[in-house]
Amino acid sequence: MNKGGMMLLIFTEDEIRDKVKINEETIHVIEEAFIDLAMKDVQMPPIMQVDIPEHNGGIDIKTAFIPGYEMLALKVSSGFFNNYRLGLPSTGGVVLLINVFNGQPEALLYDNGYLTDIRTATAGALAAKYLANDSCTKVGVIGAGAQARYQLMALKKVKSFTHVYIAGKSNRRLLDFKRMIESDLNVSAIICEDATEVAKHSELIITTTPATSPILQSEWIQQGTHITAIGSDAEHKNELDPYILEQATAYVCDVVAQCEVLGELRTALQAGTIQETKNILELGDIIANKKVVRESEDDITIADLTGTGIQDTKIALYAYQKLTEEK
Amino acid sequence: MNKGGMMLLIFTEDEIRDKVKINEETIHVIEEAFIDLAMKDVQMPPIMQVDIPEHNGGIDIKTAFIPGYEMLALKVSSGFFNNYRLGLPSTGGVVLLINVFNGQPEALLYDNGYLTDIRTATAGALAAKYLANDSCTKVGVIGAGAQARYQLMALKKVKSFTHVYIAGKSNRRLLDFKRMIESDLNVSAIICEDATEVAKHSELIITTTPATSPILQSEWIQQGTHITAIGSDAEHKNELDPYILEQATAYVCDVVAQCEVLGELRTALQAGTIQETKNILELGDIIANKKVVRESEDDITIADLTGTGIQDTKIALYAYQKLTEEK
């Protein structure tokens, strides 16, 4: 678009969805994001947050500057949980790409949060790739929203699972969810009574809820389980009983400094089930330095993913490249 | 603009410049911003900053949510000081207006930093209005960039000054500056040897430089002077000798929490010329609560302005209103 001397490329959600998919390429892009975070002198300021409780919503701003790239992304994401009353999706967002040589905005990716969904799902797949048992075929999912579906789509690229055990609040949503993943992923989906039953059957559990108190209890977790906790990304959110973090052989953060404020680590520190943060591993360090975390098939592992600005910059740069490469 | 289901109003710098000027209206808008900051339950998160020293630049993100308004602004501003080599202005920026009921982006004000210039200049005028002697006719300016000119344009709306004493690094720029303000503002502009001479002649001094060490020394400051320090808005910047803050009868911040990190207060705290921050006045408090700061014509007063997200939200809402009111 060029309007009165302004040069800013603008891309819509449809255009972005057309070019950016959950596949080996985007998993690789996010894998590189974690490696860069561990290895490069990345600048990733604390997340900027505005809470708007009067409208049951909030806005997050994330960014990261990775040396060696021409642009950085400034990612705005919103979650407004009364939006269903307005016929609007709860989550939204937009990404601004800014040139790091001169500060000029280069592109606006009007993705309504789609790129956030992709970079979150692919990070979940990476957590499973590096932490879960190779052999796992039975996956549990708590929460039946769009992100749960994206998580399974990404996981399918790294794990050959055959059965999905699901639990959630709305029966109608669970039925839709079952139908969609059975047709998309060629798996059997089993709707469970509750999270206890999900945990009993699953070798890998993904939690993708906006819960503010634990939805998984430590006594339910089977030996050998890997858990990826996606839901908690704000100071009031919490999905895991803090004793699960104590019980786990390995607890891994995307970024410790974020997880201790926004993730499962926050309640575990409060409960004293984790006493100090200095030895906690980060996913990027594990990937970059080929650290082996799982030492036995019986180990319980946890990945606490709060979502990082470097994932946003990487996926936006990838989207920009795909969107402009034919021009 | 409506592109593939996307509804986002986009306004260019030219359109914005046409509707938003330095005048009584914009001064009033920014006065309200300071009052809201003092009186309302405003949410203004810490400034998000990315420094890009390899390209002599950086990006700032500011925001504020003011209860009662339909939108908030997310303001991105950039300063890249090698841009002159590329034939680009050093500063730039863009403002995103986001609906606070549903999180949807409503408008993009592609202003290249113009609204930041306006809200900064009008804040300077307000500092002078509430802190400087009413009678002052002689104004000093250190730095001869665009913001210095905007400061004088805004100041002219609140003070009937007749003489401007200027100093700066580039003679050519000073000559241009003199020509412009003499023709725009009907004042006499006197180019001084240095800042010492400026201080000797001035009753009100505005500093608008990117200095990283003091450009005004305490022994130069005349009794009765008011100083508005605009330049320091980053952790490495500093325009005032910290002893000026000790010498002053009143030192006023836009926001204490910002000035102690980004403003003149930072070096004064380091030097020990200010020992504690708890009794420091904020400009909004003075305006809202009609506090009289200047008790005598001989008082020395200082306003330390780092720039606030609430100014950005207010000026963006005003611009949006002006830009859409005829449609």
Interface residues (C-beta under 8 A of the other chain):
Chain A: M1 K3 G4 G5 M6 L8 I10 T12 E13 D14 E15 Q43 P45 P46 M48 Q49 V50 D51 I52 E54 H55 G57 I59 I61 T63 F65 P67 L72 L74 V76 S78 G79 F80 N83 L86 L88 T91 G92 V94 L96 I98 V100 F101 N102 G103 Q104 P105 L108 Y110
Chain B: M1 K3 G4 G5 M6 L8 I10 T12 E13 D14 E15 Q43 P45 P46 M48 Q49 V50 D51 I52 E54 H55 G57 I59 I61 T63 F65 P67 L72 L74 V76 S78 G79 F80 N83 L86 L88 T91 G92 V94 L96 I98 V100 F101 N102 G103 Q104 P105 L108 Y110
